Amino acid sequence: MAGDREEHLVEARASEGQLVEHDALVVEATRDLSERLSAVRPTHPTSDVAPLAAPVVATASGVVVRYAAPATRPALRGVDLELRAGEVVALMGRNGAGKSTLLSALVGLRRPDSGTVLVQGADPQELAAHDLVRRVGMVPQEPGDLLYADSVAGECRAADGDADAPPGTALAVFADLVPGVDPATHPRDLSEGQRLALALAVVLAGRPPLVLLDEPTRGLDYPGKERLVAVLRGLASAGHAVLLATHDVELAATLTDRTVVLAEGEVVSDGPSREVVVASPAFAPQVAKVLAPQPWLTVAEVAHALRAG
């Protein structure tokens, strides 16, 4: 990631007629630009959250989930969450905060001990498999858990069939994410990032209104991340709700409209990503840490501001 930042900052400085070595420290280079950035007016909106008029796709109301004896602390403690069409939401928190448990409840893999989960007005626990894949899809932390065929093409054909999607739908998504992979390749011979892309293609074959991803950038290189961001933005533009559990603060700052923070099974913050990710050093991207209190979150924003200014 540092390499990408340096490249952008080198380009920005070069536009000013200054020479910067490619091994220059990112923090120092960014601080040198701080004075000029302070005079540039931000072009981003103050809030990117989907309008309240957008349809509600899924809700969690008072959700409690326990994984051991009732006397132990629940994994989720009275969680309330509402997801609307067209928004991309980051679900953040430390390990053990309850992120994966909440995703499992939303996709029907875990029945809440109390509270309700609804996806398009239906309890995912009560849906038949062929109805569930048309309402909600989830890519787990181990994408191989979704893969059973002996080739990429076989996985994609099965996904198209399960979702009643036109032939080639899943394979086209996979090719967009990781171009150049032979469809005859066995999934076990794919890289970790390629397996994630295949699992995402399988999930998206049904074009579910709610898409859940658990640590989606793990194993992805930068071109892969850029393609993933483009796919998820496209889904949001088409009216899907996207919820991704992640520790990747740069992804949250770059992609998401809204960030929800869990701590010990409870929602402790829920609001526009631009506000939430800078409220705590644990969730602030590196650019924000260096340039605070200025409003910049990502290198792309900095580069754009310098070009525009």
C-alpha positions as CSV (number, residue, x, y, z in Angstrom):
1,M,0.0,0.0,0.0
2,A,2.9,2.3,0.8
3,G,4.1,1.9,-2.8
4,D,0.8,3.1,-4.2
5,R,0.8,6.1,-1.9
6,E,4.3,7.0,-2.9
7,E,3.4,6.7,-6.6
8,H,0.4,9.0,-6.3
9,L,2.4,11.5,-4.2
10,V,5.3,11.5,-6.7
11,E,2.9,12.3,-9.5
12,A,1.3,15.1,-7.4
13,R,4.7,16.6,-6.7
14,A,5.9,16.2,-10.2
15,S,3.0,18.3,-11.4
16,E,4.4,21.1,-9.3
17,G,7.8,20.8,-10.8
18,Q,9.3,19.2,-7.8
19,L,11.4,16.0,-7.8
20,V,10.6,13.3,-5.3
21,E,12.5,10.0,-5.1
22,H,10.3,6.8,-5.1
23,D,11.7,5.7,-1.8
24,A,10.6,9.0,0.0
25,L,8.8,8.5,3.2
26,V,5.0,8.8,2.7
27,V,4.4,10.6,6.0
28,E,7.1,13.3,5.2
29,A,5.9,13.8,1.7
30,T,2.3,14.1,2.8
31,R,3.2,16.6,5.5
32,D,5.0,18.7,3.0
33,L,1.8,18.9,1.0
34,S,-0.3,19.8,4.0
35,E,0.0,23.6,3.6
36,R,-1.2,23.5,0.0
37,L,-4.0,21.1,0.8
38,S,-5.3,23.4,3.5
39,A,-6.2,25.9,0.8
40,V,-8.0,23.4,-1.3
41,R,-11.8,23.2,-0.8
42,P,-13.0,19.6,-0.5
43,T,-15.2,18.4,-3.3
44,H,-16.8,15.4,-1.5
45,P,-20.2,15.6,0.0
46,T,-20.6,16.0,3.8
47,S,-22.6,12.7,3.9
48,D,-22.7,9.9,1.5
49,V,-25.3,7.8,3.3
50,A,-28.2,6.5,1.1
51,P,-31.3,8.7,1.4
52,L,-33.8,7.6,4.0
53,A,-36.3,7.3,1.1
54,A,-34.3,4.3,-0.2
55,P,-36.1,1.0,0.4
56,V,-35.0,-1.0,3.4
57,V,-33.5,-4.3,2.3
58,A,-32.7,-5.9,5.7
59,T,-33.1,-5.2,9.4
60,A,-31.8,-6.7,12.6
61,S,-33.8,-5.7,15.7
62,G,-32.7,-6.5,19.2
63,V,-30.6,-9.4,18.0
64,V,-28.9,-11.5,20.7
65,V,-26.7,-14.5,19.9
66,R,-25.1,-16.7,22.4
67,Y,-22.5,-19.4,21.5
68,A,-22.1,-21.0,24.9
69,A,-24.0,-21.3,28.2
70,P,-26.6,-18.5,28.8
71,A,-24.5,-17.1,31.7
72,T,-21.6,-16.2,29.3
73,R,-21.4,-12.8,27.5
74,P,-23.5,-13.0,24.3
75,A,-21.6,-12.7,21.0
76,L,-24.3,-10.1,20.0
77,R,-26.1,-8.0,22.6
78,G,-29.3,-6.4,21.4
79,V,-28.0,-5.3,17.9
80,D,-30.2,-3.0,15.8
81,L,-29.2,-2.5,12.2
82,E,-31.0,-1.3,9.1
83,L,-29.5,-1.7,5.6
84,R,-31.0,0.2,2.6
85,A,-30.8,-0.3,-1.1
86,G,-27.9,1.5,-2.8
87,E,-25.6,1.8,0.2
88,V,-22.2,0.2,1.0
89,V,-21.7,-0.3,4.7
90,A,-18.5,-1.2,6.5
91,L,-18.9,-3.4,9.6
92,M,-15.8,-2.8,11.8
93,G,-14.5,-3.7,15.2
94,R,-11.8,-5.7,16.9
95,N,-11.5,-9.5,16.7
96,G,-14.3,-11.0,18.7
97,A,-16.6,-7.9,18.4
98,G,-19.3,-9.9,16.7
99,K,-18.9,-9.0,13.1
100,S,-19.0,-12.5,11.6
101,T,-21.8,-13.5,13.9
102,L,-23.9,-10.7,12.7
103,L,-23.3,-11.6,9.1
104,S,-24.2,-15.3,9.9
105,A,-27.5,-14.1,11.4
106,L,-28.3,-12.0,8.4
107,V,-27.7,-14.8,6.0
108,G,-29.6,-17.4,8.1
109,L,-26.7,-19.5,9.2
110,R,-27.3,-18.6,12.9
111,R,-30.7,-18.2,14.5
112,P,-30.8,-15.4,17.0
113,D,-31.5,-16.4,20.6
114,S,-33.8,-13.3,20.7
115,G,-34.6,-10.5,18.4
116,T,-35.5,-10.7,14.7
117,V,-33.7,-10.6,11.4
118,L,-35.6,-9.8,8.2
119,V,-34.4,-9.7,4.6
120,Q,-36.9,-8.1,2.3
121,G,-39.5,-8.8,5.0
122,A,-38.7,-12.5,5.4
123,D,-36.8,-14.4,8.1
124,P,-33.8,-16.0,6.3
125,Q,-34.2,-19.0,8.6
126,E,-37.6,-19.7,7.1
127,L,-36.6,-19.5,3.4
128,A,-35.9,-22.4,1.2
129,A,-32.4,-22.5,-0.3
130,H,-33.4,-21.4,-3.8
131,D,-35.3,-18.4,-2.3
132,L,-32.5,-17.5,0.0
133,V,-29.9,-17.1,-2.7
134,R,-32.2,-14.6,-4.5
135,R,-32.4,-12.5,-1.3
136,V,-29.0,-12.6,0.3
137,G,-25.6,-13.9,-0.5
138,M,-22.5,-14.1,1.6
139,V,-18.8,-14.6,0.9
140,P,-17.2,-16.0,4.1
141,Q,-13.7,-15.5,5.4
142,E,-12.8,-18.9,3.9
143,P,-14.2,-18.6,0.3
144,G,-13.3,-22.2,-0.4
145,D,-16.2,-23.2,1.9
146,L,-18.5,-22.3,-1.1
147,L,-16.6,-24.1,-3.7
148,Y,-17.2,-27.8,-4.5
149,A,-16.8,-28.3,-8.3
150,D,-13.6,-29.5,-10.0
151,S,-13.2,-26.4,-12.2
152,V,-13.9,-22.7,-12.3
153,A,-16.3,-23.3,-15.1
154,G,-18.1,-26.0,-13.2
155,E,-18.6,-23.7,-10.1
156,C,-20.0,-21.0,-12.3
157,R,-22.4,-23.3,-14.2
158,A,-23.7,-24.6,-10.9
159,A,-24.1,-21.1,-9.5
160,D,-26.0,-20.0,-12.6
161,G,-28.3,-23.0,-12.3
162,D,-29.0,-22.5,-8.6
163,A,-29.9,-18.9,-9.3
164,D,-31.8,-19.4,-12.5
165,A,-29.3,-16.9,-14.0
166,P,-28.4,-16.9,-17.8
167,P,-25.5,-19.2,-18.6
168,G,-22.2,-17.4,-18.3
169,T,-23.4,-14.9,-15.6
170,A,-21.1,-16.1,-12.8
171,L,-18.1,-16.7,-15.2
172,A,-18.4,-13.1,-16.5
173,V,-18.2,-11.7,-13.0
174,F,-15.2,-13.9,-12.2
175,A,-13.4,-12.8,-15.4
176,D,-14.0,-9.1,-14.5
177,L,-12.4,-9.6,-11.1
178,V,-9.5,-11.8,-12.1
179,P,-9.1,-11.7,-15.9
180,G,-7.0,-14.3,-17.7
181,V,-7.7,-17.4,-15.5
182,D,-8.4,-20.6,-17.5
183,P,-12.0,-21.7,-16.7
184,A,-10.8,-25.3,-16.6
185,T,-8.6,-24.5,-13.5
186,H,-9.4,-26.4,-10.4
187,P,-10.5,-24.1,-7.5
188,R,-7.8,-25.5,-5.3
189,D,-5.1,-24.4,-7.8
190,L,-6.3,-20.8,-7.6
191,S,-4.6,-18.2,-5.4
192,E,-6.4,-17.0,-2.2
193,G,-7.5,-13.8,-4.0
194,Q,-8.7,-15.8,-7.0
195,R,-10.7,-18.2,-4.8
196,L,-12.3,-15.1,-3.2
197,A,-13.2,-13.7,-6.6
198,L,-14.8,-17.1,-7.6
199,A,-16.8,-17.3,-4.4
200,L,-18.0,-13.7,-5.0
201,A,-19.0,-14.6,-8.6
202,V,-20.9,-17.6,-7.3
203,V,-22.8,-15.4,-4.8
204,L,-23.5,-12.6,-7.4
205,A,-25.0,-15.0,-9.9
206,G,-28.3,-14.7,-8.1
207,R,-28.0,-10.9,-7.9
208,P,-29.3,-10.9,-4.3
209,P,-30.5,-7.5,-3.0
210,L,-28.3,-8.0,0.1
211,V,-24.6,-8.9,-0.4
212,L,-22.5,-9.8,2.6
213,L,-18.7,-10.1,2.6
214,D,-16.4,-11.1,5.5
215,E,-12.9,-9.7,5.1
216,P,-13.2,-9.4,1.3
217,T,-9.8,-7.9,0.6
218,R,-7.7,-10.6,2.3
219,G,-5.4,-12.0,-0.2
220,L,-6.1,-9.5,-2.9
221,D,-3.4,-7.4,-4.6
222,Y,-4.0,-3.8,-5.4
223,P,-5.4,-4.4,-8.9
224,G,-7.7,-7.0,-7.4
225,K,-8.9,-4.5,-4.8
226,E,-9.6,-1.9,-7.4
227,R,-11.7,-4.4,-9.4
228,L,-13.5,-5.5,-6.3
229,V,-14.3,-1.8,-5.4
230,A,-15.6,-1.3,-8.9
231,V,-17.9,-4.4,-8.7
232,L,-19.3,-3.4,-5.3
233,R,-19.9,0.2,-6.4
234,G,-21.7,-1.2,-9.4
235,L,-23.9,-3.3,-7.2
236,A,-24.8,-0.3,-5.0
237,S,-25.6,1.7,-8.1
238,A,-27.9,-1.0,-9.2
239,G,-29.8,-0.9,-5.9
240,H,-28.1,-3.6,-3.9
241,A,-27.2,-3.2,-0.3
242,V,-23.7,-4.3,0.5
243,L,-22.4,-5.0,4.0
244,L,-18.7,-5.9,4.4
245,A,-17.0,-6.9,7.7
246,T,-13.5,-5.6,7.4
247,H,-10.3,-4.5,9.3
248,D,-9.2,-2.7,6.1
249,V,-9.7,1.0,7.1
250,E,-8.4,2.1,3.7
251,L,-11.2,0.1,2.0
252,A,-13.8,1.6,4.3
253,A,-12.6,5.1,3.6
254,T,-12.4,4.5,-0.2
255,L,-15.6,2.6,-0.8
256,T,-18.2,2.8,2.0
257,D,-21.0,5.3,2.6
258,R,-21.6,4.3,6.2
259,T,-19.6,2.6,8.9
260,V,-21.0,0.6,11.8
261,V,-18.6,-0.2,14.7
262,L,-19.2,-3.2,17.0
263,A,-17.6,-3.6,20.4
264,E,-18.2,-6.6,22.6
265,G,-21.3,-7.5,20.6
266,E,-22.9,-4.0,20.7
267,V,-23.2,-1.2,18.1
268,V,-21.1,1.6,19.5
269,S,-21.1,3.8,16.4
270,D,-23.2,4.1,13.2
271,G,-22.9,7.0,10.8
272,P,-21.3,8.4,7.7
273,S,-17.9,6.8,7.0
274,R,-16.2,10.1,6.7
275,E,-17.1,10.9,10.3
276,V,-16.9,7.4,11.9
277,V,-13.5,6.4,10.6
278,V,-11.7,9.4,11.9
279,A,-13.4,9.3,15.3
280,S,-11.0,6.8,16.6
281,P,-7.3,6.3,15.7
282,A,-8.0,2.5,15.4
283,F,-10.2,3.1,12.4
284,A,-8.7,6.1,10.8
285,P,-6.8,5.6,7.4
286,Q,-3.2,6.7,7.3
287,V,-3.8,9.8,5.3
288,A,-6.3,11.1,7.8
289,K,-3.9,10.4,10.7
290,V,-1.2,12.5,8.9
291,L,-3.4,15.3,7.7
292,A,-5.8,15.7,10.6
293,P,-7.8,17.9,11.2
294,Q,-8.0,18.4,7.4
295,P,-10.8,16.4,5.8
296,W,-8.8,14.1,3.5
297,L,-9.1,10.3,3.9
298,T,-7.4,8.7,1.0
299,V,-4.4,9.2,-1.3
300,A,-6.8,9.4,-4.3
301,E,-8.6,12.4,-2.7
302,V,-5.2,14.1,-2.1
303,A,-4.1,13.6,-5.6
304,H,-7.4,14.8,-7.0
305,A,-7.3,17.9,-4.8
306,L,-3.8,18.8,-5.9
307,R,-4.7,18.4,-9.5
308,A,-7.9,20.4,-9.1
309,G,-6.2,23.1,-7.0
